Amino acid sequence: MDIVKAKSVKRNYYLGLIISALVYVILTFTAPILSNSYNLSNTSTRLLQLAFVLPVLLIWILAVYGAANFKYYSSLIQDSADGKALDKVSNGLVVLVAGSIVQSLFATLRTRMITSGHAIGFTYLNIALTIVLPIAAFYMIYLGASGLVRLARQEGITPQSYLFPIVAFTALSSTYTWAVLNNPYRNATPDIIKYTSYFMPDILIILLVVTPIVATWLFGILAVTSIKNYQHSAKGSLYRQALAKLANGLLAVVVFSILIQFLGALGPSLNLSSASLKFIIILIYVILILYAVGYGFIASGAKRLAKIEEVK
């Protein structure tokens, strides 16, 4: 793909970002306000929403910027030996970012769905979005990363380099499964506003929720490990630095995903519904910062790769 066409595609990503941001803001601030445990006034609730909308939009900007630039770079080298593999990684990254935005947009419909008596339907659709798009994205990234490893020199790339990631994945997935099955509200909830639920029996929770979620983690962990292995054998210090930023960014996003899922599973056990508002705000901001750091690394690495190719 020539540079002019690639830049045109990149502009389309930014246009989609602007439209999505406008829709997100409108849906957020026009949603009905439900009663809450902190007895906040409507004005206080809207101000609190604003405090979270702004960092979310910042994360979107970083995410789209990174995905657009990485796709731009991969489209310029798609005929090279590593271009096809990197193009798969970039496609996965685009799906990952798009999925994150779609999930956020859908989440703004929660109060509308609850007040209209469709809480269970909302839950099922939200679970589907939470699972289908991320697993597709990380599977594509994993396929591309695996292709890079096949192209790399084999020095330093051994099965042992995957040992720690696999052990960590096994420990995390086992703990997560235990946490989900010990959630007292997993099958039903006395108050959908305070306690989320899957609204399904345990066997379906394992098959339709836990299994695809931990599979997403596995693809993500293997993808990060493969990119790091390829990075060490790649030629050019600037190229290696850019790949390192990409790998670190993806790692932060995977960690973010794991943290979010664990908080959802352990929420009732940790009694988060009765925690102070200050604690909840700090916790959410910590998660948002981690998310921003991840996409910030990806954006920095992607921009560096794009500049490398434009200089050639």
N, C-alpha and C positions, 0 to 999 in steps of 0.2 A: 504494500500500500504506500502511495506517495505521501509526502509530508502535508500537502494541502488537504488531501482527503482525510488524513489522520487527525489533523487539527480541527476539521469540521465535525468529525465524530466526537472529539473531546468537548467541543462547544455544546453539543447536544446533551452531554452529561450534565453540564452546568445549568443548562436550561431546565432539565428535569429536576435538578436540585432546587432551583428557584420556585418552580411550581409546587413541588412537594412541601417546601418550607411554608409557603403561603397557606396551603391547605391545612398543614399541621397547626399553624397558629390559629386559624379560624375555627377548626374543630375543637381545639383545646379550650379556647376562651368562650365558646358558645355552648359547651357541654353543661348539662345540669349539674348542680352541686349537691352531692349527697351529704347526709349527716355524718359527722366524724367524731372520733374519740377525744379530740382535742378542743371541741367546742369553738372552732374557728368561725369568725364571721365570713360572709361572702367576700368582702373586700380582702380580708387576710388570706383567704383561700386563693383568690385570683393573684395576689402578690406572690404567694408561695409557688403557684403554677409558673409565673413569670421567672422566678428564680431557677426553675428547672428547665424551662423552655429554651432559655438563652444558651446554656452549656450544651444542650442536646443539639441545637442548630449549629453550634461551633464544631461539635463532633461530626455532624453530617458534612460540613464544609471540608474538614480534614479528610474524611473518608472518601468523599467524591473526588476531591483533588488528587488523593493518592491513587485511587482506582483509575481515574481518567488518564493520569500521566503514565501509569504502568501499562495500561492498555495502548496508549499512544506509542510508548517505547516498543512494546511487543509487536505491534502492527508494522513497525518500520523494519523489524528484523525477522519477520515471520518466515522468510525463505532460508534463513541460516540454519545451521545445525542445531543450535539451542533455541532458535526462535519459535519453533513449533511447541516445544515444551513450555517456554515462558508464556506463550500465548494462552495455553491451557491454564496456567497459573493466573494470568490476568483476567481471563473469563470467569474463573472461580471467584476472584476478588471482586469483580463487578457484581456477580450474583450475591456475594456476601453483603456488600454495601447496600445493594438494592433491597435485599431481604430485610436488613436492619431498618431501613426507612419504611418499608411496607409494614413491618411489625409495629413500629412506633405510631404510624398513622392509624392502624387498626386499633391500637390500644386506646386512642382517643374516643373510640365508640363505646368503651366499657360502660360508662354511666348511663348512656342512652339505652344500651341493651339491657342493663339491670332494671332500670325504671320501667321499661316496656315488657318485662317478664321473660326476657330471652337470655338470662344469665348462663344457662347450661349450653345453649347454642353458641354463645360468644366464647365460652370456655373451649369447646371442641374446635372451633375455627382458630382460636388463638394457639391452641396446642399444635394444630396442623401447620400454621405459619412458623411457629417456633422450631418445628422439626424439619419440615420438608426443605425449606430454602437453605438453612445452614448446612444440612447434611449434603445437599447437592453442591453447594459452594465448596466445602472443604474436600469433598471427593474429587472435584475438578482440580483443585489446587494440589491435592495429593498425587493425582495422575501426572500433572505437569512436573511436580517436584521429583517424582520417580523417574521421569524421562530425563531430567537433568543429571541425576545420579548415574544413569546408564552412559551418559556422555563423558562423565568425569574420569580423570585418572584415578586409579583404584588405591593409590597410596593413602593410608589413613582411613579408608572407608571399609570398615569391617562390621560383621554382625554385632560385635561388642559395642559399637557406637550407638546401637539402638536398644541396648540392654536397659539402661537407666530409664529412658522414656517409656518403655513397655512396663517396667516395674512400677513406675509412677502412675501410669494409666490404670494398671490392675488394681492398685491400692485405691485410687480415686473412684473408679467405677464401682468397686465393691462397697466402699463407704457410702457412695451416693445411693446405690440400690437399697442398702440398709436404711438410710435416712428416709427415703421415699416410703418404704414399707412400714416405717414407724411413725409416719405422719398421721395423727388421729383423724384428720379431716380429708384424707385422700379420696375416700369414696363419697362423702357427702359433707356439707358444712352447715352449721346452724346460722351462720351469718356470712353471706358472700362478700360483704364489704370488709369484714375483718379477716376472714380466713378463706383462702382460695382452696379449690378442690378440683380433682380430675373428673369427678362424677362418673366413675366407671369402676368395675371390680378389679381386684389386684392382678389377675392374669392379663387383663387388657392393659393395665398400667405398665406392666413389665414389657409386654409385646409392642405396644404402640407409643409408649413414652420413654421408658428407661432405655430400652435397647437402641432405638435410633439416636437418642441423645448421647449415650456413651460411644456409639459408633462415630458420631460427629467429632467427639473428642479424640478418638483414635486416629481418624483421618488427619485432624489438625496437628496432633503431636507428631505423627509420622511425616507430614509435609514439612513442618518446621525442621525436624531432624535431617531430612533429605536435603533441604535447601542449605542448611549449615554445612553438611558434608560436601555438597557441590561447591559452596563458597570457598572452602579451604583449598580446593584444587583448581579453581578458576584462575584465568590469567588476568593480570592487571589489578593494581591495588585499588583504584577507584571503583572498578567493577565489583571487587570483593567487598568493599565497604558498603556499597549500595545494596548488595545482596544480604549483608549482615543486618542492615537496617530493616529490610523487608522481613527477614526471618524473625528478628526481635519484635517487630510490630505484630506479626501473625501470632507469635507466642503470647504477647500481651492480650490479644483479642481472644485467644483460646482460654487463657486464664480468666478473663472477664466472663466468658461463657460459663466456665465451670463454677465460678463464684456465684453468678446469678442463679444457676440451677441449685446449688447447695443452699443458698439463702431461701429459695422457694420451698425446698424440702424440709429444711430445719426451722423455718419460721415459727411454727407453733411450739416446737420444743424450746426454742430460744425465747418464746413469749414476746416476739417483736411487736405484736399488736398493742401491748401495754407499755412499750418502751417510750421514753420521753421524745418529744418532737425534735429536740435538739440532736439527740442521738441518731434518730432516723435520718435527719437532714445530712448530718456528717457522714453517715454510712453511704447514703446515696451519692454524695459528692465524691467520696473516695472511689466508688465504682465508676462514676463518670470520668474522673481524672485518669483512672487506669485505662478506660476505653479511649480517651483522648490521646494518651501517651502512645497506645498501640497504633492508632491510625496516624498519629504524628510521625512515628518512625517509618511507617509504610509510605506516607506522603513524601518524606525527605528522601528515602531511598529511591522511590519512583522518579522524583524530579531529577535526581542525580543521574539515573540511568538514561532518562530522556535527553539530558544535556550531553552525555557521552556520545549518544548516537547522532545528535545534531551537529556536533563538532566534526564528526568523520566526513 
